[in-house]
């Protein structure tokens, strides 16, 4: 735990190992060193003392356990404060001992032989160290970190600090608001049936379309509650279930195994091979990539986003998307069955198949929409995870959104209605919109496909 005799000290807080050190007769700063990203520092006091806090390592297994256990932010903060207080007390005692030892060694260097001289030297060293520490404590101003300095890679991105500070504040608000939202969800379900009831049919199916969860744990609860309350038969996810596709994020997707229905997935540009491997190991999850699956009697075709082959989150160039569109056309052409539903992530790719597949589901831009044309209905579920962390720092609130699709079987599967459900976590409100469709075989006129657009709100 100790690195160095007095001036350095190692300690652990949850999954993080730090090293605290002090240098004298140097810059009057406090610095936080995060290898290899860089250093954040501020002139926090007026004594010639540099306080350095170095992040030495992160225990990924311990961090996974914290995420899985769902430790509350306040509980974690209390633990950090308690541990820091303990470490600082021990460190101050070490510094006073260092001052005493320094004074004694100073007398020894002068070759003095009288015992009293050593006592005076030790006392002088102790007093000098005490004055330095007291001066540092007395003049210390933590608010200086509101306008810190940056070195290394962090120098080009100081906005990250503001982003996470604002996000943490809104996480607290979100936790309180979502408690209110849970109480209102039952009213949402009742209101939906009042909008325009759909006749029960033993041949009907309900498909829940979700997209762009972006690591938001609240989205999994949202999906599970909607699926159970409405009796959903299949869940379709059109990608970006993660942010960076890391192994740590792959732990979050394990919650999908709690769902009681098949979960069909195509990857988005924020997903990665690591995420796809984790999903393929979950029993109720099907990764629909370059294949056609028949689930509950409906044929699903899909293809992963080109960017999902790596950890790069930048959307691929248009020529790459064109290549994937051709691959998907080839799959449909050689298949013995025609897909009822097409699953992709990219909006441009989705539009290439209008008129070729009856229902096309996609995501990516976090904007819910329903478009009709050439006999196809294109549905963008928006963002079921409210854009993740980015949604917490947006000026305009991004709602949790998903689409509940109602299918009925006649000569073929037909989409008869789509329910849009949006939950506004900070406003403690929701909206429910039902879109009713006239089957294409009844009216070939493209402009008459939509037969209704009714909306209900609650705040």
Helices and strands as residue ranges (DSSP letters): E 8-13, E 16-24, E 30-34, E 38-42, E 49-58, H 60-69, H 73-109, H 115-139, G 142-147, E 149-152, G 153-156, H 159-195, E 205-210, H 217-230, E 234-237, H 247-250, G 252-258, E 262-265, H 273-280, E 285-287, E 291-295, E 298-302, G 306-309, H 318-334, E 341-343, H 347-351, E 359-362, E 369-373, E 376-380, H 389-392, E 400-409, E 413-424, E 429-437, G 446-448, E 450-458
